[in-house]
């Protein structure tokens, strides 16, 4: 089997195996509200404050594990963007809540890639949320919505470069199950945190 087929098969398996956890996270009332055209500023503030904990933990626990395999890891930091957004909309910076730390995070590179798959994947969904927040609340990248603006026009290429690292690592180290475990862990931990 050639590498392209292995990659597609693994990515499909990753998506299929995490689909239930992903759907459970997206079906939370707070997750639905953030994409609702009638979202209010207090609801947006609450969502951002919760996401700050997720992103903070990702940066504290996961990024350093991946720095040797992801040369652009520093450009993927987002706590500063959320802090800037919270300040712009008059919200306080929350206590982090440690959604990833309080669960059993392993520190393993493959597991960390699975966690990062969820967090980086949220940048794709963030573009949809950004459009809704911009239309519904009048916020934009320079005024309260920089986190959801994500990587802007380079969001697609940043995602592709991450997927290349993920699939390359999975192929080289034969660690698909560990990556999938990390992704399911992240979906479940974030769901619990947002609940």
C-alpha positions as CSV (number, residue, x, y, z in Angstrom):
1,X,0.0,0.0,0.0
2,X,1.5,3.4,-0.9
3,X,1.9,6.3,1.6
4,X,-1.0,8.3,0.1
5,X,-3.5,5.5,0.7
6,X,-2.2,4.9,4.2
7,X,-2.5,8.6,5.0
8,X,-6.1,8.8,3.7
9,X,-7.0,5.6,5.5
10,X,-5.6,6.9,8.8
11,X,-7.2,10.3,8.6
12,X,-10.5,8.7,7.8
13,X,-10.1,6.3,10.7
14,X,-9.2,9.3,13.0
15,X,-12.3,11.2,11.9
16,X,-14.6,8.2,12.2
17,X,-13.2,7.1,15.6
18,X,-13.5,10.6,17.1
19,X,-16.8,11.5,15.4
20,X,-18.9,10.6,18.5
21,X,-16.8,12.7,20.8
22,X,-16.7,15.5,18.3
23,X,-20.5,15.5,17.9
24,X,-21.0,15.4,21.6
25,X,-18.9,18.6,22.0
26,X,-20.6,20.4,19.2
27,X,-24.1,19.5,20.5
28,X,-23.5,21.3,23.8
29,X,-25.8,24.3,24.3
30,X,-22.8,26.7,24.5
31,X,-21.3,25.3,21.3
32,X,-24.6,25.8,19.5
33,X,-25.1,29.3,20.8
34,X,-21.7,30.5,19.6
35,X,-22.8,29.8,16.0
36,X,-26.4,31.1,16.5
37,X,-27.1,34.4,14.7
38,X,-28.8,35.6,18.0
39,X,-25.7,35.0,20.1
40,X,-25.3,37.7,22.8
41,X,-22.2,39.5,24.0
42,X,-22.5,37.8,27.5
43,X,-22.7,34.4,25.8
44,X,-19.7,35.2,23.6
45,X,-17.7,36.3,26.7
46,X,-18.6,33.1,28.6
47,X,-17.5,31.0,25.6
48,X,-14.2,32.9,25.2
49,X,-13.4,32.6,28.9
50,X,-14.0,28.8,28.8
51,X,-11.8,28.5,25.7
52,X,-9.0,30.4,27.3
53,X,-8.6,27.5,29.7
54,X,-8.4,25.0,26.9
55,X,-5.9,27.0,24.9
56,X,-3.8,27.9,28.0
57,X,-3.6,24.2,28.9
58,X,-2.7,23.2,25.3
59,X,0.1,25.7,25.3
60,X,1.4,24.7,28.8
61,X,1.1,21.0,28.4
62,X,1.3,20.1,24.7
63,X,3.2,22.6,22.6
64,X,6.6,21.9,24.2
65,X,6.2,18.2,23.5
66,X,5.7,18.9,19.8
67,X,8.4,21.6,19.3
68,X,10.9,19.1,17.9
69,X,8.6,17.8,15.2
70,X,6.6,21.0,14.4
71,X,9.0,23.9,13.3
72,X,6.1,26.4,13.3
73,X,4.8,25.6,16.8
74,X,5.3,29.1,18.2
75,X,3.0,30.6,15.5
76,X,0.2,28.3,16.8
77,X,0.0,30.0,20.2
78,X,-3.4,31.6,20.8
79,X,-3.7,32.6,24.5
80,X,-2.6,36.2,23.7
81,X,-5.4,36.5,21.1
82,X,-8.0,35.3,23.5
83,X,-6.7,37.6,26.3
84,X,-6.8,40.6,23.8
85,X,-10.3,39.7,22.8
86,X,-11.5,39.4,26.4
87,X,-10.0,42.8,27.2
88,X,-11.6,44.4,24.1
89,X,-15.1,43.2,25.1
90,X,-14.6,44.2,28.8
91,X,-14.3,40.7,30.2
92,X,-11.9,39.5,32.9
93,X,-9.2,37.0,32.2
94,X,-10.4,33.8,33.9
95,X,-8.7,31.3,36.1
96,X,-7.7,28.6,33.6
97,X,-9.7,25.7,35.1
98,X,-7.1,23.2,33.7
99,X,-9.4,21.2,31.5
100,X,-6.5,19.1,30.1
101,X,-4.4,19.0,33.2
102,X,-7.0,17.5,35.5
103,X,-7.5,14.6,33.2
104,X,-4.9,12.0,32.5
105,X,-2.6,13.7,30.0
106,X,0.3,11.4,29.1
107,X,2.9,13.7,27.8
108,X,3.5,11.3,24.9
109,X,4.3,12.8,21.5
110,X,1.6,10.8,19.6
111,X,-1.0,11.5,22.3
112,X,0.0,15.2,22.1
113,X,-0.5,15.2,18.4
114,X,-4.0,13.9,18.9
115,X,-4.8,16.7,21.4
116,X,-3.3,19.2,18.9
117,X,-5.5,17.7,16.1
118,X,-8.6,18.8,18.1
119,X,-7.2,22.3,19.0
120,X,-5.9,23.0,15.5
121,X,-9.0,21.6,13.9
122,X,-11.0,24.2,15.9
123,X,-9.3,26.9,13.9
124,X,-11.2,25.7,10.9
125,X,-14.5,25.9,12.8
126,X,-13.3,29.2,14.2
127,X,-13.6,30.8,10.8
128,X,-17.3,30.0,10.8
129,X,-17.7,31.3,14.3
130,X,-15.8,34.4,13.3
131,X,-18.2,35.2,10.5
132,X,-21.2,34.8,12.9
133,X,-19.6,37.0,15.6
134,X,-18.6,39.6,13.1
135,X,-22.2,39.7,11.7
136,X,-24.1,39.3,15.0
137,X,-22.0,41.3,17.4
138,X,-20.0,43.6,15.1
139,X,-16.7,42.3,16.4
140,X,-13.7,41.7,14.1
141,X,-10.1,40.7,14.1
142,X,-8.9,44.0,15.6
143,X,-11.8,44.4,18.0
144,X,-12.7,41.4,20.1
145,X,-12.6,38.4,17.6
146,X,-8.9,37.8,16.8
147,X,-9.0,34.3,18.3
148,X,-11.7,33.1,15.9
149,X,-10.1,35.0,13.0
150,X,-7.3,32.4,13.6
151,X,-4.7,32.3,10.9
152,X,-6.9,34.3,8.5
153,X,-6.3,33.5,4.9
154,X,-3.6,31.0,5.8
155,X,-5.9,28.8,7.9
156,X,-6.2,26.1,5.2
157,X,-2.4,25.9,4.6
158,X,-1.7,25.9,8.4
159,X,-4.1,23.0,8.7
160,X,-2.5,21.1,5.8
161,X,1.0,21.6,7.2
162,X,-0.2,20.3,10.6
163,X,-1.9,17.2,9.0
164,X,1.3,16.5,7.1
165,X,3.3,16.4,10.4
166,X,0.6,14.3,12.1
167,X,0.3,11.7,9.3
168,X,4.1,11.6,8.8
169,X,4.7,11.0,12.5
170,X,1.9,8.4,12.6
171,X,3.4,6.6,9.6
172,X,7.0,6.7,10.9
173,X,6.2,5.7,14.5
174,X,3.2,3.4,13.9
175,X,1.3,5.2,16.6
176,X,-2.2,5.8,15.1
177,X,-4.0,4.4,18.2
178,X,-2.1,6.8,20.5
179,X,-3.0,9.8,18.3
180,X,-6.7,8.7,18.2
181,X,-6.6,8.3,22.0
182,X,-5.2,11.9,22.4
183,X,-7.9,13.3,20.1
184,X,-10.7,11.5,21.9
185,X,-9.2,12.6,25.3
186,X,-9.2,16.3,24.1
187,X,-12.8,16.2,22.7
188,X,-14.0,14.7,26.0
189,X,-12.0,17.0,28.3
190,X,-13.1,20.1,26.4
191,X,-16.7,18.9,26.4
192,X,-16.6,18.4,30.2
193,X,-15.0,21.8,30.6
194,X,-17.6,23.6,28.4
195,X,-20.4,21.8,30.2
